[in-house]
Amino acid sequence: MKPDHRPDELKQRLEQLKQAGLRQVELQVPDLDGGLRGKIVPLEKGLSASGGAFCTILYGLTVGDDVYASPHSSPENGYPDNIILADPDTLATIPVGERSLALAICDTISPDGTLCPLSPRTVLRQALAQAEPLGFEMRFGFEYEICLTKADPEKLAAGAQYDLAPPSFRRNAYSLLRSEEIHQLGLELYDRLAEADIALEALHSELGHGMMEIALPPAPALRAADQAVRTKLLIKRAAHDLGYTASFMAKWKISESGCGGHIHQSIWRDGAPAFLGADGALSESGLAYVAGLSKTMPDFAAIFFPTINSYRRLDAGAWAPENAAWGIDNRSAALRVITGPTPKAARVEHRAPGADSNPYLALAAMVAGGAHGLREKLDPGAPAQGNASEDTRFAALPRSLDAAASLFEASDIARQAFGDQFVDHFALSRREEWRLWQAHLEAHVSQWELDRYFTSV
């Protein structure tokens, strides 16, 4: 897949930024785990039409920066460079003290001049290109749950996360009494996101100590993912500056709420909503789209639940799905179909992903799944009634990263949508995470074992 080279536009934006007094740009490169890596460079270098070098190790690091070898990057090939190229559509500026800093999200380009197949932005672009002949536009809006604690670097360094204090003793959802996190951090977030050209649609306290939820407005897929990944970074920075730590970990404490990363989505044709029929019920296209999301959900579980911890969140009793069910305004279903109040507002809320999922890969999986349903004219069956987790018509979701990686690796749909190179590499990255977890278990005797067996056997 060829990159979208726009040298004239980059040059024009460079001149505009220089005239505004900016001198540096933060180049932001999405990694496999949903974060942004990068560097700060002079504007002229960062916005060069020829791009700049970035080591292939980017796609050989775990979320904890353990290095693993792959055909892409290894001692055998010397960890060579790829090229990163700033996307002018992602340029924004933020204040940093008395200065201003430009931001640019980058595409990763292989030495042969094509988009790197391991880049999450490439994977999403490829899924969109395959869906384009169907004639639908897909729009997505992210909804993140975040856990806030009062910052304490010494406790974090000591691994004493459970000793971190919440912002307030209150844990009520939608509470207007939790003013410390809602007013202090919430209003700061509105300002900081606006400065980066990101509109925040809503913010409220969520059930649980320190829990907060934000919603971003719907947008075309690539822009929605760009905004989501940048929003997570800006939230962490804002929280740090105000004396908090913001966590997107799926389930940091069993007794507390988990952090979901729900994604609202709709389909449009010729500028008009296509999710509903004239009678206000799901159209044939809407039904097929939902069926595709449901059918492919187990195959794509490694994307929606990418960490060891992700699977602790899956609990229908805590509104996190356990199977691939769909339902009408049913929050126990993985796919909550919302049919009102107007046709433009009709959508499906995909409730499977956690806040720890990669926004580009999550959207790529949804684009591929929805397109599969539309292409094959799939039927989702009747919607689940009541507790959707008890509806045995729908496939169960895997309960471990190891099982999810096996499903992903064996998926013909994943390979058709994302290519063999990405599927093999992403499965490898998840297996490396699983290997590290197993090594940890083997190296430690758990407190459960000590309590149960030390004096009893």
ZIQUI-V406862 format. One record per residue. N is the residue number from 1. PSI is psi as a letter, one per 40 degrees, with the letter a starting at -180 (NA if undefined). Layout:
n->{N/N}
psi->{PSI/PSI}
This chain:
n->{1/2/3/4/5/6/7/8/9/10/11/12/13/14/15/16/17/18/19/20/21/22/23/24/25/26/27/28/29/30/31/32/33/34/35/36/37/38/39/40/41/42/43/44/45/46/47/48/49/50/51/52/53/54/55/56/57/58/59/60/61/62/63/64/65/66/67/68/69/70/71/72/73/74/75/76/77/78/79/80/81/82/83/84/85/86/87/88/89/90/91/92/93/94/95/96/97/98/99/100/101/102/103/104/105/106/107/108/109/110/111/112/113/114/115/116/117/118/119/120/121/122/123/124/125/126/127/128/129/130/131/132/133/134/135/136/137/138/139/140/141/142/143/144/145/146/147/148/149/150/151/152/153/154/155/156/157/158/159/160/161/162/163/164/165/166/167/168/169/170/171/172/173/174/175/176/177/178/179/180/181/182/183/184/185/186/187/188/189/190/191/192/193/194/195/196/197/198/199/200/201/202/203/204/205/206/207/208/209/210/211/212/213/214/215/216/217/218/219/220/221/222/223/224/225/226/227/228/229/230/231/232/233/234/235/236/237/238/239/240/241/242/243/244/245/246/247/248/249/250/251/252/253/254/255/256/257/258/259/260/261/262/263/264/265/266/267/268/269/270/271/272/273/274/275/276/277/278/279/280/281/282/283/284/285/286/287/288/289/290/291/292/293/294/295/296/297/298/299/300/301/302/303/304/305/306/307/308/309/310/311/312/313/314/315/316/317/318/319/320/321/322/323/324/325/326/327/328/329/330/331/332/333/334/335/336/337/338/339/340/341/342/343/344/345/346/347/348/349/350/351/352/353/354/355/356/357/358/359/360/361/362/363/364/365/366/367/368/369/370/371/372/373/374/375/376/377/378/379/380/381/382/383/384/385/386/387/388/389/390/391/392/393/394/395/396/397/398/399/400/401/402/403/404/405/406/407/408/409/410/411/412/413/414/415/416/417/418/419/420/421/422/423/424/425/426/427/428/429/430/431/432/433/434/435/436/437/438/439/440/441/442/443/444/445/446/447/448/449/450/451/452/453/454/455/456/457}
psi->{h/i/i/g/h/g/d/d/d/d/d/d/d/d/d/d/d/d/d/e/e/i/e/i/h/h/h/h/h/h/a/d/e/e/i/h/i/a/i/h/i/i/d/d/d/d/f/i/e/e/a/i/i/h/i/e/e/d/f/f/h/i/d/e/f/i/h/i/i/i/d/d/h/i/d/d/e/e/g/i/i/i/h/h/h/h/h/d/e/e/h/i/i/i/i/g/b/e/i/i/h/i/i/h/h/i/i/h/h/i/d/e/e/i/h/h/e/e/h/d/d/d/d/d/d/d/d/d/d/d/d/d/e/e/e/i/h/h/i/i/h/i/h/h/h/i/h/h/i/h/h/g/d/d/d/d/d/e/f/f/d/e/e/h/h/i/d/i/e/i/e/i/i/f/h/e/e/g/d/d/d/d/d/d/d/d/d/d/d/d/d/d/d/d/d/e/f/h/h/h/d/i/h/i/i/i/h/i/h/e/h/i/h/i/h/i/i/i/i/i/d/d/d/d/d/d/d/d/d/d/d/d/d/d/d/d/d/d/d/d/d/e/f/i/h/h/h/e/h/d/g/d/h/d/e/i/i/i/h/i/g/i/h/i/i/i/i/i/h/f/e/i/h/e/d/i/a/d/e/e/i/h/i/d/d/d/d/d/d/d/d/d/d/d/d/e/d/d/d/e/d/d/d/d/g/e/i/d/d/d/e/d/d/h/h/d/e/f/f/h/i/e/a/f/i/i/i/h/f/h/e/e/i/d/h/h/h/h/e/a/e/i/d/d/e/h/i/h/h/h/e/d/i/i/e/e/i/h/d/d/d/d/d/d/d/d/d/d/d/d/d/d/d/d/d/e/f/i/h/e/a/i/i/i/i/a/h/d/e/e/h/e/d/i/h/i/i/i/e/i/d/d/d/d/d/d/d/d/d/e/h/d/d/d/d/d/d/e/i/d/d/d/d/d/d/d/d/d/d/d/d/d/d/d/d/d/d/d/d/d/d/d/e/h/h/i/d/d/d/d/d/d/d/d/e/e/NA}
